[in-house]
Each structure stands twice: as structure tokens, then as C-alpha cells.
Amino acid sequence: MNLSWIMAFWLAAQPVSAPEEITITKDGVSITTINHLDFFNPYTDLPIFDDQKYQQFINQLDQQISMEPKNARIDQKGNIIPEESGSKINCEAFRERIYSYFFNQNYANLEIPMETVHPKVDSELLSDIRSKRIGSYVTSFNPHNRNRSFNIKLAAEAINNHVVFPEETFSFNKVVGKRTKAKGYLKAPVIVRGEFSEDIGGGICQVSSTLFNAVDNAGLAIVKRFSHSRDVPYIPPGRDATVSWYGPDFVFKNKYQQPVLIRARTLGNLLIINLYSSEGINYQPRKIPRALH
């Protein structure tokens, strides 16, 4: 039998001592107040707890107070910046406290139970998988085209320090995200149906193309890869990987038994992408044509 119905029958037989409103706190600080009437189904004679309303409340509260964990990363000087744990609401424990408030106790305040969220990449892992380079590729760009150069730098930063775990897939669009003005992307030349135009984020296809060649060099599995409708000057013909938020994506899979670390940066007029893993990785590199510097 559904727990809400069990509580309803139990409540029907006993008086409710809970106050109409209760203060929700985190670390002793007031976050919000709730009324017990907000969580009951108004269309029944029995006081049925409305799980849908409760879940909506939890989702909103979680967005407000939860903290995402931060993975360990390598800075520009090669130093490892340690990871930071995050936190989220312990939904099951909070549900029990909510039920206890509604059906049993006379709480005035209810402390939100939190649980720790550990990052996927810690300093120990990062230290292990930064040691062996398994793939690399370098392309050049025109630094005088400032908008395009800036977009390349932003996209490179977005994929830098990303770790792809065994059997995990990497989606360029998912990791980089939508290219918008709010994120700092600028208008620069793009290729649309074989013709040059301008759009926000122009130039990021050089990042996806350089990444594709580094990935191919490392012998990783290519899942999705599409070429431009015409040749591009920074890469050998047929070696590009076009991307668009509402269109093509570049996706690869880590088929190896060890995590793979992406290191991407710009240096002068060069875009440099290296892939690393642990010393014990068993990989099958491929020979690929060099870029047209």
C-alpha cells in the first residue's frame, strides 16, 4: 500500500499536533517556511499527502541550496588544484522528517538533512593520469582575427581538464555547451551550406577538429563526426569535425581500461590539444596527417 495512504489512515485516527507553518533551516539559518496544507490533496476527504507537490518543493529547494562538487584540475603552470566536495539534500531523510512533522511531532523548525557529493576527479586520480601522453594534435589560427581567436580560446578552456572514464562517451556539444553572448562568445566567420557567414561562436570547429585528430591519434573510438561542406584551411582535407548546437556533434568513446585526460590550450597562434592517461594504459595509437601550418 502506498505510504501516503497509510499515513492518511493513521492520521484519520489520531489528532494532528503539528503547527500550520514550520520554518525550514539549513545550518540553523532560516531558508523558507511551509504550510502543511500545501502538501495535502484537496480533492479527498482523507488527508492524503501529495507526493507530486512535495517533489516540486524538494526540486526547487535543492536548486537553491545544493552545491555542485568541483573536480581537481591542472592550472596553466602545471600545478594540481585540489578537488572540492559538494552537497545535496538527502531526500529520503528529509521526507521522513516532513512526515514526522505532519503526522506526529510539534516541530517549529525543521533542519534540512544534507549529504556530501564527491567529485568524479580527485587529485590522486589526476596525478596518475597526467603522466603518459597518448594523443596529440596542433593547428594554427590567425591571431589578428580577434573574435575568432577568442572563441577558440573559450572552447579550448571548456574542454580542458575534462576526464573521460572507461566506456564513457564525450560529446563536444554537451561539454562545451551552447555558444552564447552570455558565455562570452563573439561573432566570427562560419561555414553555412558551403558559404561563409558570421555567427556567434565562429571558430570553435577548429577546436572540435583539432580534438578529433588528437582522439584519432590516440586510437579512441569515434562515435560521431561530420565534415564541413567545404575544405577548411587549418586542417588536411577530410580531417575536420564540424559542430553546431542544433546540428552536428563530435562524439567519441573511451574504449580503454584507464581514464583519459584532455589538455587543451592556445599558445600564440597555435591550438594545442594533448590526451593523457596512466603509465599502465594499453592503447593502440594511429598515425594521422599533420596539420597545414
C-alpha positions in Angstrom: 0.0 0.0 0.0 1.2 3.5 -0.8 2.9 5.2 2.1 0.7 8.3 1.6 -2.5 6.2 2.1 -1.1 4.5 5.2 -0.3 7.9 6.7 -3.8 9.1 5.8 -5.5 6.2 7.7 -3.1 6.7 10.6 -3.8 10.5 10.7 -7.6 9.9 10.5 -7.4 8.0 13.7 -5.2 10.5 15.6 -5.1 14.2 16.3 -2.6 16.3 14.5 -0.5 18.4 16.8 1.8 20.0 14.1 1.6 23.7 13.7 0.2 25.1 10.4 3.6 26.5 9.5 7.1 25.3 10.0 10.4 27.0 9.3 12.9 25.1 7.1 16.5 25.7 8.2 20.0 24.9 6.9 22.8 25.1 9.4 20.4 26.9 11.8 19.6 29.6 9.2 16.0 30.1 8.0 15.6 29.2 4.3 11.8 29.2 3.9 8.5 28.4 5.6 5.9 25.8 4.6 2.3 25.3 5.4 1.1 21.7 5.9 -2.0 22.5 3.8 0.3 23.0 0.8 1.2 19.3 0.7 -2.2 17.6 1.0 -4.5 16.6 -1.8 -7.6 18.9 -1.6 -9.8 16.6 -3.6 -10.2 13.9 -1.0 -11.9 13.7 2.4 -8.9 12.0 3.9 -5.7 14.0 4.4 -3.6 12.4 1.6 0.0 13.6 1.3 0.6 14.9 -2.2 3.9 13.4 -3.4 3.9 15.5 -6.6 3.7 18.8 -4.7 6.4 17.5 -2.3 8.7 16.6 -5.1 8.3 20.0 -6.8 9.1 21.7 -3.5 12.2 19.5 -3.0 13.4 20.2 -6.5 13.2 23.9 -6.0 14.8 23.8 -2.6 17.6 21.6 -4.0 18.4 24.1 -6.7 18.5 26.8 -4.1 20.9 25.3 -1.6 22.8 22.4 -3.2 26.4 22.9 -4.2 28.0 21.1 -7.2 31.3 19.4 -6.5 34.4 20.7 -8.2 36.8 18.3 -9.9 40.6 18.6 -9.3 42.3 20.4 -12.2 45.7 21.3 -13.6 46.4 25.1 -13.8 48.5 26.8 -16.5 51.7 26.3 -14.5 51.1 22.5 -14.3 50.0 22.6 -10.6 47.1 20.4 -9.4 44.3 22.4 -7.9 42.6 20.1 -5.4 39.0 19.0 -5.7 36.1 20.4 -3.6 33.2 18.3 -2.4 29.6 19.4 -2.9 26.4 18.8 -1.1 22.8 18.0 -1.8 19.6 17.3 0.1 19.2 13.8 1.5 15.7 13.4 0.0 14.8 10.2 1.9 15.8 11.6 5.3 14.0 14.9 4.6 10.9 13.0 3.5 10.9 11.2 6.9 11.2 14.5 8.8 8.4 16.0 6.7 6.1 13.0 7.5 7.1 13.2 11.2 6.2 16.9 11.2 2.9 16.5 9.5 1.7 13.3 11.4 3.5 13.2 14.7 5.7 15.9 16.2 5.1 19.5 17.1 8.2 21.0 15.4 8.7 24.7 15.0 11.8 24.3 12.9 13.0 21.6 10.6 16.7 21.3 9.7 17.4 20.1 6.1 19.5 16.9 6.1 22.3 17.3 3.7 24.7 14.7 2.2 28.1 15.1 0.7 28.6 14.8 -3.1 32.1 13.7 -4.0 33.7 14.9 -7.3 34.5 12.4 -10.0 38.1 13.6 -10.4 40.3 13.9 -7.3 43.9 15.0 -7.0 45.2 11.4 -6.8 43.4 10.3 -10.0 44.6 13.4 -11.8 48.2 12.9 -10.7 48.1 9.3 -12.1 46.5 10.1 -15.5 48.6 13.1 -16.4 51.8 11.1 -16.8 51.6 9.5 -20.3 50.7 11.3 -23.5 48.7 9.0 -25.8 47.5 11.5 -28.4 48.3 15.0 -29.7 47.5 17.5 -32.4 48.3 21.1 -33.1 46.7 23.5 -35.5 47.3 27.2 -36.2 45.0 30.2 -36.5 45.2 33.8 -37.4 45.6 35.8 -34.1 44.7 39.0 -35.9 41.1 37.8 -36.3 40.4 38.6 -32.6 36.8 37.4 -32.4 37.6 34.0 -33.9 40.7 33.6 -31.8 38.8 34.5 -28.6 36.1 31.9 -29.5 38.8 29.2 -30.0 40.3 30.1 -26.6 36.9 29.9 -24.8 36.1 26.5 -26.4 39.6 25.1 -25.6 39.1 26.2 -22.0 35.7 24.4 -21.9 37.2 21.0 -22.8 40.5 21.5 -20.9 40.9 19.2 -17.9 37.9 17.1 -18.9 38.3 13.4 -17.9 36.7 10.7 -20.0 36.3 7.5 -18.0 36.4 3.9 -19.4 33.4 3.2 -21.6 32.2 6.8 -21.2 31.4 8.9 -24.3 32.4 12.5 -24.8 30.1 14.9 -26.6 31.6 18.2 -27.7 28.3 20.0 -27.7 27.4 18.7 -24.2 30.8 19.6 -22.6 31.2 23.0 -24.3 27.5 23.9 -24.1 25.6 26.3 -26.1 27.7 29.1 -27.6 26.1 32.3 -26.5 26.9 36.0 -25.9 26.3 35.5 -22.2 29.2 33.0 -22.1 31.4 35.5 -23.9 31.3 34.0 -27.5 31.7 36.6 -30.3 30.6 36.8 -33.9 33.1 35.3 -36.3 33.1 33.6 -39.7 31.3 30.2 -40.0 30.5 27.9 -43.0 26.8 27.5 -43.7 25.8 25.3 -46.6 29.2 25.8 -48.3 29.1 29.6 -47.9 31.0 31.8 -45.4 28.8 33.8 -43.0 29.1 35.2 -39.5 27.6 33.8 -36.3 28.2 33.7 -32.5 30.9 31.2 -31.8 32.6 31.1 -35.2 35.9 29.3 -35.0 35.0 26.6 -32.5 35.0 24.0 -35.2 38.8 24.4 -35.2 38.7 23.2 -31.6 36.5 20.2 -32.4 38.6 19.3 -35.5 41.9 19.5 -33.5 40.3 17.4 -30.8 39.1 14.8 -33.3 42.6 14.4 -34.7 44.1 14.1 -31.2 41.5 11.5 -30.3 42.1 9.6 -33.6 45.8 9.7 -32.9 45.2 8.1 -29.5 43.2 5.3 -31.2 40.0 6.1 -29.3 36.6 5.1 -30.8 34.9 7.8 -33.0 31.1 7.7 -32.5 30.0 10.8 -34.4 32.0 13.0 -36.8 30.9 15.2 -39.6 32.9 17.2 -42.1 32.2 20.8 -43.3 30.6 21.3 -46.7 33.9 22.7 -48.0 37.6 22.3 -47.1 38.9 24.4 -44.2 42.4 25.9 -44.2 43.6 24.8 -40.8 43.3 21.0 -41.3 44.1 18.5 -44.1 41.1 17.8 -46.3 38.7 15.3 -44.8 40.2 15.6 -41.3 37.8 18.2 -39.9 34.9 17.8 -37.4 32.2 20.4 -37.7 29.9 21.1 -34.8 26.7 23.2 -34.3 24.4 23.5 -31.3 21.3 22.5 -33.3 23.2 20.3 -35.7 26.3 18.1 -36.0 28.2 17.0 -32.9 31.6 15.4 -32.4 31.4 12.3 -30.1 34.0 9.8 -29.1 34.2 6.9 -26.7 37.0 5.8 -24.3 37.4 2.2 -25.2 40.4 1.8 -22.9 40.6 0.5 -19.3 42.0 3.8 -18.0 40.6 7.3 -17.8 41.7 9.8 -20.5 42.6 13.4 -19.6 42.1 16.2 -22.2 44.5 19.1 -22.0 43.7 22.0 -24.4 45.2 25.5 -24.7 46.2 28.2 -27.1 49.8 29.4 -27.3 50.4 32.4 -29.6 48.8 31.4 -32.9 48.7 27.6 -32.0 45.9 25.5 -30.7 47.4 22.5 -28.8 45.4 19.5 -27.6 47.1 16.6 -25.8 45.5 13.5 -24.4 47.0 11.8 -21.4 46.4 8.7 -19.3 48.2 6.5 -16.7 51.5 4.8 -17.4 49.9 1.4 -17.4 47.4 2.1 -20.3 47.4 -0.4 -23.1 46.5 1.7 -26.2 46.7 1.5 -30.0 47.8 4.8 -31.5 47.1 5.7 -35.1 49.3 7.6 -37.5 47.5 10.7 -38.8 48.5 13.5 -41.2 49.9 16.7 -39.7 48.0 20.0 -39.8 48.8 22.5 -42.5 50.7 25.1 -40.5 
